Amino acid sequence: MKKNPQQTALALQSVCKDLERVIASLRPPYVNLYEQLEAALRPIRLHHQDLSRIASASEIMSARIGEVVKANDHLQKLADQATASTRMFHDLAGIHDSWLKSVKPLQEQIAQLQAVTKLSIASMVWRLTISERLFAGIDFGAIRRNITAHEPTIARLRESVSELTAANCRLVESIGTFADITRLPDFTLTGATREVFVTSHAVDVIQISDESGEQDASVNQLLTEVESETAICIRLLEALDPELTTPYIGARKALDGTNPDRVRHFLSSLRELWNHLLRHIAPDERVLAWIPRDRHDLLHKGRPTRKARVLYVCRKFNHAPLADFVDQDARALMALVEFFHRVHELNPNLTDEQVRALLLRTDSWLMYILQIWEASK
């Protein structure tokens, strides 16, 4: 008995679905992971493309946003390299089993490394895309109009933020190929993009405006992620030197208290911690012995500068863009602390959101510098 065309089509569709299920069951798990990542990245990339078009079309778009956009573009190209290099494994399906037996262990190891690396890149792309949006909404002109007495402080903050985003862009672009990512510790780029995000968030919340809206859901989600990620910083401090936890705990207790002068105590504790930590991981005698004789710019009155200490901490990586970024990152953090101190002098009623943003910025920096120091030992 002949089947009509409709029955034939239905039968063919059923066979095709069965084949798809069989093929899917034979595919390595990393293939499904890549497809999930591509689906997750798609809306992020669309939003990033919108900001890229605005940046290219606007003459007044700040340099700091342009640098973040450039870094994001480069990361997405690295992610595309990961996908392209993994496709070669799909071609192994027609190879004889005798060849597959020898290549399979290597295939699985490389595929797993690529999957983990691309997942990390996807996280970085997301963080930079949100940072782009936050930076786009920051108006230093409005801040200047509301804090007229401290233009130099505002200028230093604006300059430090711009230099941080530029240094991050140079660091990201120094990774020329997908394989280059694995030549530095796994936290290097993820930590750098986290630093850019927490900086953009901290500057965003200090804007003095009569219009206070609810925080974007994606920003809140990323803040929760970063808070969880940096929760170990106190353990890292304690492992380095238990005495270093004293100013850190003091800062947190001041923030959680009811003392009307709590913000000043909080900021003072952060400064004390920052100074003690850098001198602890880069002590004078070791840095002085390491500094080349012709590098007088790394000394001030016979003692190592902050930049000298940072370069010393990063010395074993032999990667100048990383040392440059860490130096600019420390500079941006201190400019932010100074700015908060000046704002507090004028307006003691800083919001909990503002001071907690600075605390998160500090936690992130502590974790990053301590990870670098640990990896360079």
N, C-alpha and C positions, 0 to 999 in steps of 0.2 A: 504494500500500500504506500503510495507516494505521499510525502509530507508537503503541505503547502509552504510558500515562501515565508510566511510569518512563523510557522513552526520551526522551519529550518533556521531562521534568524535567532529565535529564542534558544534553540539547541546550541547554536554556535556561541551565543553569549554565555551560556552556562559552561561550555567547555573553556572559554577564555577566562572566566572567573576562576575555574578550578586551576587552570595553568598559572594564573596570577598568584593564587594562594600557595601553590607548590614553589614557584620562583621566590616568593617572599620568604618562605620558610627556609630556603637554601641560602639566602643572602646573609652575609655577616652582620652582626648587630650594629657595627659602626656605620653601615650604609643608612640604616633607619635613623641613627643619631644625626647624621649630616642632613637628612631630609627635614628632621624636626628643627634643627638649627636654622636651616634656610627659611623655613616657615616663620620661625620666631624673629629672624632678622629682617624679614621683608617689610613690616610696618615701620621698623626703626630706620631702615635705609630710606624709605619714602620720606619720613620726617626730616632726616638728615639732608636729603636732596632738596627739599623745600628751603631749608636754611642756607644751603650752598648757593641756590639760585639768588636768594636775597642778598647774600654776602657779595656775590659777583656783580649784582646790579646796583648796589648802593655804594655811593662814594663816602658816606658817613659811617658805614659799618666799621666798628672798632677793630683794630688789629688783633686784639686778644681773641675775638670770635673767629677771625680768619685763620689764626694759627690752630685753633681747636678743630676747625673744619678740615684743614689740611691734614692734621694728624689722624682724624677720623677716616678720611679718604684713603690714607696709606694703610691703615689697619684693615679696611675692607678689602683692599687689594691683596693683602697677605692672607686674609680669609679665603679669597677666591683661589689663591695659589694652593691652599690646603685641599680644597675641593678638587681642583684640577689634577693634583698629584695623586690623589686617592683613586681617581678614575682608572688609572693603569691597572689596578687590581681587578677591575671588572673584566678586563681582557684575558684574565687567567682562566676563565671558564672553559675555553676550548683546548687548554693545554693538557697533555697526557698526564695521568695520575703520577707517573714516576717522577716527573718534574715538580709537580705540586707538592709532593712529600718533602722535598728539600727546601722549597721556598715558603711553605706555609707558616712555619714558626716566625720567620722574618716578616712575612706579610702581616701577621697578626700583631706583632710588636710595633711595627711602623704605623699600622692603622690605628692602634690604641693611642699611640703618642700623638698622631695627627688629630684624632677625635678630641683628646683632652686639650690640645693646644688651640684647636678651633673653638672649642667651648669657651676657653679663656679669652680669645679674641672677641667672641660674640659679647662677652660681659664688658670688655673694654669699649666696644662700639656703643653699647647701650649707655655706659657711663658718660662717654664723651658727647653723645647726642643730647642727653639731658643737660650736660654742662653747657652746650651750645645755647640751648634755650634759656638757661638761667643767665648766662652772660649777656644774651641779647636783651634781657629786660633790665639790666643794671644801668642806672643813669647817674654817673658821677657828677654831672652838672647839677642834678637835683640835690645830691648830697652836699655839694659845695654851697648851694644856696641856703641850706638849712644849718650848716656848720661853718659860718663865714670866718670864724676866728682862727681856724686851723687849716688853711689852704695847703701849707707845706706837708702836713700829715696826710691829707687827702691825696696830694700829688704823689707822695711816696707809696701809698697803698695802691693807687692806680698803676704806677710804674712797676711795682713789684708783681702785680697780677699779670700785666702784659709780658713781663720778662719770664714769669713762670710758664705761661702758655707757650711762649716762643721756645723756651728750653725743652718743654715736653714735646713740641713738634720736632725739634732737632733730635731728641732721643728716639722717638718713634721712627723717624725717617732714616736714622742710622741703621735700622734693621732692614737691610735691602731685600732679603728673601725670607721665605717661610722657615727655612732651616736655620737662619741667623737667630731666630727667637730662642732656640734651645741652647745658644752659646752663652746666654746670661741666665742667672737664677730665675726660676719660674715666677717670682714675685715682682720682678723688675718693672715690667710694663703695666701689669695689673695694679701694682702699688702706685705707679706714677699717674695713671688715669684716675685712681681713687683720690689722689692728692688734688688733682685739677677739679674734680667734682666737689670735694668738701670745701675747697676754696671758693668756688662759684656759689655754693650754698651759703657760706658764711657771709660773703659780701652781699648776696641777694637779701638776706634777712636784716642787714643793718641799714638798709635804705629807709630813710625817714620819710614816711608818706602818710597822708590822711586816708588813703585807700588801702585797707587791709583785707585781702581776699584769702580764701582757703588755699592751702598748699596743694599743688598738683599731685594727683594720685601716684604717678610714676616717680615723682621726687620722693614722696613718702615711702614708697616701696624700696627705693634705692637707699634711703636713709636707714631704714630698718636693716637692710642687708649690710651696710657699712658698719653700723653699730654692733651687729653680731660679729662681724669680721674683726673689728678692732678691740673687742672685749678682752682679748688676751694681753693687751699692752701692759697692764699692771703686773701680770705674771712675768713678762719679759723684763720689766724693770726690777722686779724682786730677784730674778735669777741673776741679773747683772750686779746689783748691789741693793740689799734691802733698805739701806738708808735713803735711796733715791725715791722710794715709795712715799716717804714722809711728806714732801711738798705736793706730790700728786694727790694723796689722800686728803691733804689739807685743802687743796683746790676744790675737790669734790664736796667736802664737808661744808666749805664756805658757800658753795653754790646751793646746797640743799638746806642751808640754815635760814633763819629769819632776821639775822643781823642786817640793819639797813646799810651797813658798809660792806656787805658780803661780796659785792662785785670787785671792789678794790682788793680785798683779801684774795679773792679768786685769781685775779690778774697777777698779783705779786707772787703767788705760789707758782703760777705757770712760768714766770720769768726765772724764778729761782731754780725750778726743775730744769728748764732749758739750758741755763748756764752750767749747772752741775753735770748734766748728762754729757754735753759735748766735751767738757774737760775730762770726764771720766773715761770715755771711749777714745779720746784723742788727747792724752796728757802732754803737757808742755815738753818734757824731756824727750819723749819719743817723736813728737812732731818736729821739734828743732833738729833732732838728729837726722830726720828724713828729708827736710826741706833742702833743695839744692842751694848752693852758695849764691847763685846769681838771682834767686827769686826773692828779692827784697820786698816785693809787693805782698808777700805772704807773712810779713812781720809788722808789728806795730809796737814801738818802744821795746823791741827785743823779745816780744812774746808772739806766739802764733795768732793769726787772725782767724775769724770764724771760717773763712774760705779755706785756709790752710788745714784746719782740723777736718773739714768735710773732705777735702782732697785726700788727706791721710786715711780717713775711714774707707774711701773708695779705691785706694791705691792698687789693690790686687786684681781689680777687674780690668784694668788697662783699657778703659772705655771712657774717653773724655766726655761724650755727651751725657753719660750717667752722672759723672762728678759735677758737671755743669748744672744739670737738673737738680741734684740734691742741694747744691749751694743756693740756687734760686728759690728752691722750696723752703729752705730754712729762712732765707731773707723775707719771703712772702709771709711766712708764719709770724715773724717778729714785727713786720709792718702791720699785720692784722692785730696783734696784741697791743701795739702802740696806739693804733687807731681806736680800739675799744677803750683803752685807758683814757684817751682824750675825750671821746664821746661821753664816757662815764663822768668826767669832770664837769661837763656841761649839762648832762642829763642823767642823774643817778638812777633813774627809773628804766634801765635797760630791761627788756623783756626776757623771760626765761628762754624763749626760743632763740634769742640772739646770743646769750651767753652759752647756751648748750650747743649752739652751732660752732662756737669757738672751741668748746671742750672737745667736740667730735673732730674738729680740725687738728687739735693737739694730739688726740689719741691716734689719729691716722698717721701723723708725722712721727710720733714716737715709735709706732710699730714699724714704719718703713725704715727709719734710720737704724733701729736695732736689728732688723733683719739683714740689712746691708753689713752692719758691723759683725754680726755673727757669721755671715757667709764669707767675710774677708779675713777671718782669723786663720 
